[in-house]
């Protein structure tokens, strides 16, 4: 299973796009429509995507899954971005104070 996923990711990276055969639903299709060939790692708009919604997604026992939301700040060569990270961190701290939330920051903000 891991090797198959790894191969799909490597194919997407080498081709520079996600093929239709890998898109599993309307939510993913809608999210991917926002991306164009001009977007790069260093130049893209912000992305906020709900991956798992506890109002509709259930585990194997039928219990609600916790919300899982992907957030990526926008990047641009023409605008400074050093304060966007602080805004995202402040939002995360506010959410943690309001709810029992687990946040995993994968990269530097």
N, C-alpha and C positions, 0 to 999 in steps of 0.2 A: 504494500500500500504506500509506504513512504517513497520507495523508488519510483513508483508511477507518478506520484505527486511531484517529486523532484524533477522528473523528466518533463512534465507538463509546464512547470515553472521555467525550466531552461529553454524550452521551445518558445514560450511567450517572450522571454528576454531576447532570444536570438532573432525572432521575427519582428519584434517591436510592437506587437499587437496581440490581443486575445481573440482567438478564433471562435467562430459561432458555436462550434461543437463543445466548447468549454463553458459557455454561458448557460447556467442552469435555471434561470428564472427571469421574470420581468423586472424584478428589483435590480438584479445584476446588470441586465441589459440597459436599463435606464441609467444606472450609475456610469457604465462604460461609454454611453453616448456623449457624455460631457467631455471626454478626452479626445484630443485631435493629434495629428502627427507632429504638430509644432510643440507639444508639451514634452518637457524633459524633466529630469530629476531636479534641475536647478531653476526651472521656469514652468510653473503650473499654478492654476487657481486652487483655493482651499477646497478640501473634500471633507464632507461629513456624511457618513453612510451608516444607517442602522443595519447591522448584520443579523442580530438576533433581537426580536421584540417580544418581551415577556407577555404581551397581551395576545399574541397569536402563536408563538413557538413553544412547544412542549417537549419534555424529555421522554425516554422510553416508558416511564411510568405514568405519563400524562400530566406531570407537574409542570408549572410554568418555568421556563428557563430565565436566567438573569439577562437583562439587556446587555448587548454587546454592540458598541458604537465605535466606528473607525473615524478618527479625526486626523487630518493632515493639513498643516498650515500652508497657505499659498506662498509661492516663491517667485521672485521676479528680479531680473537683472537691472531693471530701471527704477525700482523702488526699494528703499531700505526696509528690512524686515525684523530688525532687532527688538522691536517692542511687541510684536505679535506673540512671541513666546511667552512673555510675561502675562499677556491677556489670557492665553490658553491655560497657563499654570494657575492663574487666579480663578478661572472658571472651574478647573478641576478641584481646587481647594474648597470652593463654595459648594460644589456638588457633594464632596466628601462630607462636609459639615451637615448637609441636609439628609443624606441617605447613607446606608451602608453600601459603599461602592468600592470596587477594586479597580485601580487604574494601573495599567502597565505601559510605561513610556519606553518605547523601543529605541528611539533615537534621541539625540540632543535637541532641545528646543532653543 
